[in-house]
Amino acid sequence: MNTQPLERLPEVNSVVTETEALEQCGFAQDEVISLLWLRQWYQHGGSDRVEIVRRLEFLKLLVVHGKVDL
């Protein structure tokens, strides 16, 4: 698995696609697909679920410590 940060990608020539640029940097095809999918997910509101997860984790903490009975 290539762990090179995306910020360190070389300048992309207009002829070279993002997929080709990532592959030239050593990312495997499945890693390229994952990176592009994650970028799209975050750009289209995927990160808004973090608030819900935090609230559920807080509720779980209250239940574990006996502060709330479900």
Number of C-alpha atoms within 10 A of each C-alpha: 8 9 8 11 7 10 6 8 12 11 8 12 9 7 7 12 11 14 14 14 17 22 14 13 14 14 19 14 13 9 16 18 13 12 16 13 12 13 11 12 12 11 10 10 9 12 10 10 9 10 10 10 11 11 11 12 12 12 13 13 13 13 13 11 9 10 9 11 8 4
